[in-house]
Amino acid sequence: MTVAASIAPPDIADLRAALGGRAIVLVGMMGSGKSSVGRRLAGRLGMPFVDADTEIETAAGMTIPEIFAQRGEAEFRDGERRVIGRILATRAPLVLATGGGAFMNADTRQKVKELGISIWLKAEPEVLLRRVRKRSNRPLLQTADPEATLRRMLGEREPVYALADLTILSSDEPHEVVVGETMAALAAYLLPTAGVSAS
């Protein structure tokens, strides 16, 4: 469900009450703004923020590029699944930013469905490319043609990201705008009888 903000900001107390003990889980491609939006969203809601990639690095005692280089993607993905499962089971309610491939795991999707509300931050390929070029710590883009790699990954992942409970467009607007739209979408989803209009 894609929701456009057409209302005043929702009441934080009402949103938190409707959320209960569930987590808000941000999914989407690298560069879609999950960490930046997630931090601001958590601040607005008065909830803890956790970046799954940071937690994985802490648990492994090495950076994600090092994990990929030394242990391979399969072992990274298994660790990612375990770390996200543990965070959701023991630390919710919170706002959780996940890595780009995390939601592709069926076990992780099921855990998110049980313990959280998933939000896909959807960004156009050109926006993602501009953002990811600013950082060199993307192991999956260390290829001869990073743009072709990213577009291929988008094609594979978008049908799965679309399974998320909510979809928010992550454009070149300031992150605060995306946060406001996310809060309006949450209100429409969690408080449908509160006079929230969705389009």
N, C-alpha and C positions, 0 to 999 in steps of 0.2 A: 504494500500500500504506500503510495506516495502522497504526502500531505503538504499542502501549502499553508503558510501562516496567514490567517485572515482574522485574528482575534488579538485581544490584549494578552500580555504574558500570563500564563496560567499561575494559579496560586501554588507556591512551592510546597506548603504543608499538605495541600490536597494531593499533589503529585506524589510526594513521598509516602503518604498514607496508602494511595492506590498501588504504588510500587511494592509496598510491603518489604519482604526480605529478599526480593529479586535483585539481580544485577542488571545494569544496562551494559550491553556488550556491543562494542563498535567493530564492525567487520568491513573489509574492502581492500582494495589494492594498496601496495606501498605508494606513498605520496598522496593518499586521499585525505589526509589530515586527521587520522584517528587519534593520535597522541595530542595534537594541538587542540582539537575540538574537545576531546575527552577531558583534558585538564580543566578547560574553561567550563564545560558542562558540569563536571563534578563540583567546581567552585560555586556555581550558581545554585546547585541543588543541595549544597552542604554535605556532600558524600565524599568518601575516599576515592582517589584515582589510582589505578594500577596499570602500568604498561607491561603486557605479558612478555615482550622481548627483553625488557630489563630484568624481569623475574627469572627468565630462562638463563640469561647471562650470569646472574647471581648464583643460581642453582648449579650451573656447570662450572663456574669459576673461570670462564673464558668468554670472549666476544662471540657474537653470532657468526661473523666471517671465519673465526677460528674454529668454531664447532663444525661448520660446513667443510672447512679444509681438512680438519683432522679426523672427523667422525663421519662425515657424509650427511646428505640431506635426510636420508631415511631415519638415522638416529636422532637428528635434530627434530624431525616431525614427531617422533615418539615422545621425546622429552617435552616438546611443546604441548602435546595432548595431555600429558600427565600434569604439567604445571598449571594449565588452564583449568583442568578438572579440579585440582586441589584449591585453586583460588576461588572458584565458584562455590565449592562445597563448604569452605571454611571462612571466607572473608566477605561474602555478600551480606547486606547490600553495598554495592560500590559501582563505579564506572570503570569498565575494563576495556582497554584498547588491545586488540589482538593483531598478530602478524598477518600479512597478506594471505598466507596459505592455510592459516589455522582453521577457518570455517569449511575448508574442503574436506576435513576429516569428519566422517559420519558420526563417530563417537563424540567428538567435540560439539557438533551441531545438536546432537541429542541432549547433551549435558546443558548446553545453552538454552535449549527449548524448555528443559525441566526447571532450570534455576534462574533464568534471565529473560530479558527482552532484547532481541538482536536488532541492530540498526546498521543498514548498509550505507556507508558514505560513498556515493557513486560519483566518480569524476570522469570527465572526458579524457581520451588518450593524450591529447595535446597538453592538458593541464597536468596530468600525471608526469609526462615526460619533462616538462619544465621544472617540476618540483624535484624529481628524483635525480636530475642531472646535477643538482646542487650538492649531492652527497655521494661518496664513493663506497659506502659500506653496505651495498646491496649485492650479496653474493650471486643471486639469480640473474643479475643484469651484467655480470662480468663476461660478456660474450662479444663476438665480433660485430654484432648488430643489435645493440641494446633496444632500439626502437622496435625492431621486428620481434624481438623476444618479448617485450612488454605487450605488444598487440596480440601475440599468440596466447600469452598468459591470460589477458583480458577475455579473449574468446573462450578459453577453457573455464575460467572462474566465474564470469558474470551470471551464467544460469544458476550456479550454486549460491552466489551472493543474493540472487533474487528471491531465495527462500527465506530471507530475513523477514522479521515481523514488520519492519518499517524501512523505507528507502528515502534518503535525503540527498539532494544534489549538492556535492561539494564543488563549488565553483571558485572563481577568483575573487569572490566577495570576501570581506574581512571575516575571520573566524567567528567573531561575535555574531555576525548575521546567521551563519550556519548553526551556531549554538541556539539562537532564538528560534530558528525554524525547527530544530530538533526538539526543543521543549514544547513547541506548539504541536508537533506530531505526536509526542508522548501524551500530551493532554488529550488529543483527539482519540488516541488509542486506549488510554487508561480511564478517561473521564468522559465517555461519549454522551452522557446525559447532562453534561454541565453547560450545554449551549455552545459547544465548540463546533465550528463549521469546518469541514474538510473538503478539499477539492483536488 
